[in-house]
Amino acid sequence: MRRHRFPILNKLAVPATLMIALQLLPAAPDAAQDAVVADPKHYSVEFENDEVRVVRINYGPTKNR
């Protein structure tokens, strides 16, 4: 860690760096949307239990160019 000429800056360096690092971390989304609820036309639940959830995605055939 870099030492400053003024002792007070040595004590502030770590908390300031920690605060900046925490602010730069991406925030978790408040409420992630469930694909099955948001778009039931394309997503369906095939199997679900306490440990795993299998979701089938069906967008249909792709068009040839």
NORTA-V733299 format. One record per backbone hydrogen bond with DSSP energy under -1.0 kcal/mol. NH is the residue of the N-H (numbers start at 1). CO is the residue of the C=O. Records with the same first field share a line. If there is no record, write none. Layout:
NH->CO, CO
//
This chain:
9->6
11->7
12->8
13->9
16->12
17->13
18->14
19->15
20->16
21->17
22->18
23->19
24->20
38->34
39->35
42->39
43->39
44->56
46->54
47->54
49->52
54->47
56->44
58->42
//
